[in-house]
Amino acid sequence: MNKSAGHFDLVVIGGGINGIGIARDAALRKLRVLLLEKDDFGGGTTSWSTRLIHGGLRYLEYGEIGLVYESLHERRHLRKIAGHLVRPLRINIPFYRTSSRSPLTIRLGLLAYDLLSIGKSLPRHRILGRKALLALEPGLNPAGLRGGAQYYDAQVVYAERLVIENVLAAQHAGAVLRSRCEVNAIDIVNSRVSAVRFKPVDTGVEECVTADCVVNAGGPWVDRILAKASVPFPRLMGGTKGSHIVVGKFTGAPRDAFYVEAAADGRPIFIVPWNGQYLIGTTDIRCDEDPGTARITAQEIDYLLSETNRVFPRARLKPADIHYTYAGVRPLPYREKGPESAITRRHIILRHGNEAKNLVSIIGGKLTTYRHLSEQTVNLVFRLLGKTAPPCKTARTLLPGARRVARARRLLEQHSGLSAAGIERLLAIYGGRASALIGFARKSTGMCEPLDTARTILRAEVAFVLQTESAKTLVDIVHRRMMLGLTEDHGEAHYDAIAALAAAECGWDTAAAAAELAALRSYNDRLRAAG
């Protein structure tokens, strides 16, 4: 028997950055919003990106000038509304005699990049001679090097936290966001969605909701969600798999990020200082498998290591040097033929007029442009509702952690239990919300104490993210809230202490806590998989 979950103006299916962004925008414009996510918020494709907020320099090659313009302006907005998470990143492009793109071609592209980002706060590009580039980056391969270019984009070290900040903002605006609620069926009657049925993991009892409009923001799962509808839909998605490796500092490692052309196939590869390590990627391989099972292959590992060793020959990186890997499927439109790199990265907001007039699916979408995609989608929702859309506020409304960061720093500096590294860690994760964390910690005995000998983690963090950030499992806590899972050892030394604190907060018994620990270690094993 179905349990009624009520009626909403808008139901959003999918809790990645696009779905959460849509929910936030719609709620800020006073729509009644429900979002359903089958796992944890931001636990899918959003977590598997290269973590760049960028204009997409290479998109210029395919004539996607509009996408580059949009991306560069969205970069500016995100630097403003999420400045604690989105930081400037200087990137080098080396010019080699063997490169398929000439220095003139790259320089013209960078000139266009600068022109398309008029009003930006980041410096313009500059061209460096061979000696100047090697003086800055002595580990770079000098053989055949002609010089290089430097330009600026931005990096979001913790893409997961960008999702959580949008979750908090959406909830504050009145949206109802429910994780671990998988959609079982979409009932369509007379070319309209009449009901969405879903089953929460914790109760196992199917619930039913009605809505005036439904947005399918399932990312690479869009087709799988549509397959649950009571009428057939054509294929929309044709994703490609992008894989990354994460290594420690290596001999000759660069100070800044590098954007290089792979010798094997001419694809661009990023080698980026990230989270005290180096993030290297990505690949681009057509993928029809379940996005949740995507893994890096041995061939991809060899490809990324070989290209890095070619550009930084003293590195001599081997598979044993890899801390962990990850792979995700890009939610790109289906194209039967043609090179993967030529598939547009521009998002498509598709209204299903024939099959369901009040159903919209999101195809594509970049981390960088999620805010604008959300604005465009909510504008369409208002048209479908037959209402005039109020102005969008998300380009100027700060995310929660972007507020009062200086005040949070002062409070953390007064907290004698934290080291300098601990202060920086908390600010990098929570931004201005670190003030709320300190206030939360002071309410309970012992919660102000550090969890680790380095004094970088507060005991209160575990209960804080469980109570205020919708975390439900140890994987949520470690990998997508406290961000310990992205360190070299995934924070394993602290698992028992974190599990004990979570068990006390959630009421887990010994068996439940053990199951949570086993699930966390299994998740880590997936990241360590090497093909």
Stockholm file with secondary structure:
# STOCKHOLM 1.0

chainA/1-531         MNKSAGHFDLVVIGGGINGIGIARDAALRKLRVLLLEKDDFGGGTTSWSTRLIHGGLRYLEYGEIGLVYESLHERRHLRKIAGHLVRPLRINIPFYRTSSRSPLTIRLGLLAYDLLSIGKSLPRHRILGRKALLALEPGLNPAGLRGGAQYYDAQVVYAERLVIENVLAAQHAGAVLRSRCEVNAIDIVNSRVSAVRFKPVDTGVEECVTADCVVNAGGPWVDRILAKASVPFPRLMGGTKGSHIVVGKFTGAPRDAFYVEAAADGRPIFIVPWNGQYLIGTTDIRCDEDPGTARITAQEIDYLLSETNRVFPRARLKPADIHYTYAGVRPLPYREKGPESAITRRHIILRHGNEAKNLVSIIGGKLTTYRHLSEQTVNLVFRLLGKTAPPCKTARTLLPGARRVARARRLLEQHSGLSAAGIERLLAIYGGRASALIGFARKSTGMCEPLDTARTILRAEVAFVLQTESAKTLVDIVHRRMMLGLTEDHGEAHYDAIAALAAAECGWDTAAAAAELAALRSYNDRLRAAG
#=GR chainA/1-531 SS CCEEEEEEEEEEECCSHHHHHHHHHHHHTTCCEEEECSSSTTCSGGGGSCCEECCCGGGGGGTCHHHHHHHHHHHHHHHHHTTTTEEEEEEEEEEETTCSSCHHHHHHHHHHHHHHTTTCSSCCCEEEEHHHHHHHCTTSCCTTEEEEEEEEEEEESCHHHHHHHHHHHHHHTTCEEESSEEEEEEEEETTEEEEEEEEETTTCCCEEEEEEEEEECCGGGHHHHHTTBSSCCCCCBCCEEEEEEEECCCTTCCSSEEEEECTTTCCEEEEEEETTEEEEECCCEECCSCGGGCCCCHHHHHHHHHHHHHHSTTCCCCGGGEEEEEEEEECCBCCSSSCGGGSCCSCEEEECTTTCTTEEEEECCCSTTHHHHHHHHHHHHHHHHTCCCCCCCTTTSCCGGGSSHHHHHHHHHHCTTSCHHHHHHHHHHHGGGHHHHHHHHTTSTTTTSBSSTTSCSBTHHHHHHHHHSCCCSHHHHHHHTSCGGGSTTTTGGGHHHHHHHHHHHHTCCHHHHHHHHHHHHHHHHHHHCCC
#=GC SS_cons         CCEEEEEEEEEEECCSHHHHHHHHHHHHTTCCEEEECSSSTTCSGGGGSCCEECCCGGGGGGTCHHHHHHHHHHHHHHHHHTTTTEEEEEEEEEEETTCSSCHHHHHHHHHHHHHHTTTCSSCCCEEEEHHHHHHHCTTSCCTTEEEEEEEEEEEESCHHHHHHHHHHHHHHTTCEEESSEEEEEEEEETTEEEEEEEEETTTCCCEEEEEEEEEECCGGGHHHHHTTBSSCCCCCBCCEEEEEEEECCCTTCCSSEEEEECTTTCCEEEEEEETTEEEEECCCEECCSCGGGCCCCHHHHHHHHHHHHHHSTTCCCCGGGEEEEEEEEECCBCCSSSCGGGSCCSCEEEECTTTCTTEEEEECCCSTTHHHHHHHHHHHHHHHHTCCCCCCCTTTSCCGGGSSHHHHHHHHHHCTTSCHHHHHHHHHHHGGGHHHHHHHHTTSTTTTSBSSTTSCSBTHHHHHHHHHSCCCSHHHHHHHTSCGGGSTTTTGGGHHHHHHHHHHHHTCCHHHHHHHHHHHHHHHHHHHCCC
//
